[in-house]
């Protein structure tokens, strides 16, 4: 399984589709490619004849190289910048006033709604990648603590 099937598939994915699959410059496309590829790999693991075959595949040099090609820190940076830009825009107004805007309900202020939206966005299906959960968790805590000028990726 590892030396024949995965070795050939992994190399083909990296060599022939690598410039498309692993390109983090378009975060929406990158997340879809990552999700699709991970689902494919899980399906491939289900076809393995034994647990030992799956373990051998995960320890294979091609598997390690394949996992390293994902530019997850770059993806996180891009998503972080998107979320922070929207949040900073809402927090520019330092005067807290009740908003008549019904779109921010159940929040009283636009700043509270923006903070909630930033945290919700981190964990949404359109943004979240499980391998980055610790980074999204730390970011959520920083946003919730409202020390935005000190937030670091």
N, C-alpha and C positions, 0 to 999 in steps of 0.2 A: 504494500500500500504506500508506504512512505518513499521508498526508493524508485518506484515505477510510476504510480499514478500521481501522487502529490508532486514529486520532483518535476515531472513534465508539465503538469497544470500550473504549478507555481512559477516555473520559469517562463512559460508562455504568457501568463498574466503580467509578469514584471517586464518582459521584453517587448511584447506586442501591444499591451494596453497600459503599460506603466505611466506614460505621459498623460493619459486621460484619467485613469483611476486615482492616482496618487497626487494629483494637482490640487493643492489646498486653496488656490487663489479664488475659487468660486465656492464659498462655504456650503451653499445649498446643494450643489452638485457633488461636492466632496462627501458630505454626510450621506447622500443617497448611494454613492459608490461604495462607501465604507459599509453601510448597512447591508447592501446587496451582496457584497463580497463575503462579509461575515456570515450571512445566512447561507451562502453557497458552501462555505467551509464547514459549517455545522451539518449541512445536508451530506456533505462528503464524509464527515466523521460518522454519521449514522450508517453509512454504507460499509464502514470498516468491519472486518470480520471479528475483531476482538478489541478489548480495551488496550491491550498491548500495542495493537496497530495504530490506534489513535495517539497513544503516548509517543510512539516512534515517529509518527508524522509531526507532532508538535516539537519534538527534539531535533528534527531534521534541519540541516543547514539552510535549505531553501525556505523552510517555514520561518526561521529566524530572520533571514534576509527580507522576506516578504513583510513581516511584522515591522521591521525597522523602516521600511519604505513609507509607511504611513506617517504623514507630517502632522500628527495630532497636536503638538504644541503650537504650530502655526495656525491650525484651524481654531484652537482656543483663543489665540491672540486676536484673530479676525472677529470672532463672535464677541469677545470681550469688548473690543473697540465699538462694535455696533451697539451693544447694550449700554455701555457707559455713555456714548454720545447722546442717545435718547434720554437717558436719565439726567445727565448734566443739563440738557436743554430744559427739562422740566424743573430742575432745581435752581436755575438761574434766578428765578423770582424768589427772593428771600422773605418777602412779606407773605405770611400765611393767612389766607382768607378763605372763607367758605366759598365753594364754587357752585354756581347755578347749573353747571354742566352735568346732566344726568348720566353721561357716558362714564363718569368716574365712580358712580355708586358701587359699592357702599361706603366709599371713602369720602371724607369731608373736604380734603384738600387735593389739589392736583399733584402735589409732591408725594403724598402718601400713595396715590394711585400709581404714579410713575415708579416708585420704589417697589410696590407689589408686582407691577408689570415686569420690571427688570428681573426679579427673582423668579417669576413664573416663566419667563422666556428661557432662562438657564435650563430649566427642567422640562421644557416642552419637547414634544416628539420631533419638531423641526430643527432643534438645535442640539439636544443632548446626545452625547456618545458615552456609553458606560465606562470606557477606559479613562475618561476625563472627569469622572465623578468627584474625585478629591479636589480638583481645581474648581469645578462648578460649586461644590459645597463651600469651599473657602470664600469664593467670590460672593455667594449668597449671604454668608455671614457678614462679610464686609459691607455689603449693600444694606443689609438689615440693621447694622450698627450705625449706619449713616455717617461714615467718615470718608465720604467720597474723595476728597482731595488726597487722601492717603492710600487709596486703593491701588494696589500693584498687581499686575498679572501674575 
